[in-house]
Structures are given as structure tokens and as C-alpha cells.
Amino acid sequence: MDLNSAQWRKSTRSGSSGGNCVEVADNLPGVVGVRDSKDPTGPALVFGPVAWRAFVQHAKQH
């Protein structure tokens, strides 16, 4: 998966997390990329948009 054109962003809620942040790229067609903000050249996970929305919805409930 080529993520070179990904536009990565951190959550606005990650400001006080002590550097333990993830970045999300949701500008790519058909995929959502997720990576560790402390290791931007490291591996990234890739999810389908439906799976990512389900994960975020579940996380918001807990």
C-alpha cells in the first residue's frame, strides 16, 4: 500500500498524552492509514473506511 500521498493528522485530544499519539490519514481513496506519531517512517496500519468508523464509534462508547 502506497501511503506517500497520505496527509497525516493527530487527534485534537492527543495534546496531553505525553507523546503517546497516533496519526490518522483519511484522505486516501478506500483506506484509512494509522501510524505512531513518534515513528513517522515506521510501519502503518491500513483499514477500510467502514472498519475504521466502527472502531472509532466503539472507542467513543468506552
C-alpha positions as CSV (number, residue, x, y, z in Angstrom):
1,M,0.0,0.0,0.0
2,D,1.5,3.3,-1.1
3,L,0.9,5.9,1.6
4,N,3.2,8.6,0.2
5,S,0.4,11.0,-0.5
6,A,-1.2,10.5,2.9
7,Q,-2.0,13.6,4.9
8,W,-1.4,12.6,8.5
9,R,-3.1,14.4,11.4
10,K,-3.2,13.9,15.2
11,S,-6.3,14.0,17.2
12,T,-7.0,17.3,18.9
13,R,-7.4,15.3,22.1
14,S,-3.8,14.0,22.0
15,G,-2.2,17.2,23.4
16,S,-1.7,15.9,26.9
17,S,-0.9,12.3,26.2
18,G,2.8,12.6,26.8
19,G,3.8,11.8,23.3
20,N,1.7,8.6,23.0
21,C,-0.2,9.6,19.9
22,V,-1.4,8.0,16.7
23,E,-1.8,9.9,13.5
24,V,-4.6,9.1,11.0
25,A,-4.6,9.7,7.3
26,D,-8.2,9.6,5.9
27,N,-7.6,11.4,2.6
28,L,-6.8,8.3,0.5
29,P,-9.5,6.6,-1.5
30,G,-10.8,3.5,0.1
31,V,-8.3,3.3,3.0
32,V,-7.5,4.9,6.4
33,G,-3.9,4.8,7.5
34,V,-2.9,4.8,11.2
35,R,0.7,5.2,12.5
36,D,2.6,6.0,15.6
37,S,3.4,9.7,15.7
38,K,6.8,9.1,17.4
39,D,7.8,6.9,14.4
40,P,6.5,8.5,11.2
41,T,8.8,6.4,9.0
42,G,7.8,3.2,10.7
43,P,5.0,0.8,9.9
44,A,1.4,2.0,9.4
45,L,-1.8,0.0,9.7
46,V,-4.3,0.3,7.0
47,F,-8.1,-0.1,7.5
48,G,-11.1,0.1,5.3
49,P,-13.3,3.1,6.0
50,V,-16.2,1.0,7.3
51,A,-13.9,-0.8,9.8
52,W,-12.3,2.4,10.9
53,R,-15.7,4.1,11.5
54,A,-16.8,1.1,13.6
55,F,-13.6,1.2,15.6
56,V,-13.9,4.9,16.3
57,Q,-17.6,4.5,17.2
58,H,-16.8,1.7,19.6
59,A,-13.9,3.7,21.2
60,K,-16.1,6.7,21.8
61,Q,-18.6,4.4,23.7
62,H,-15.9,3.2,26.1
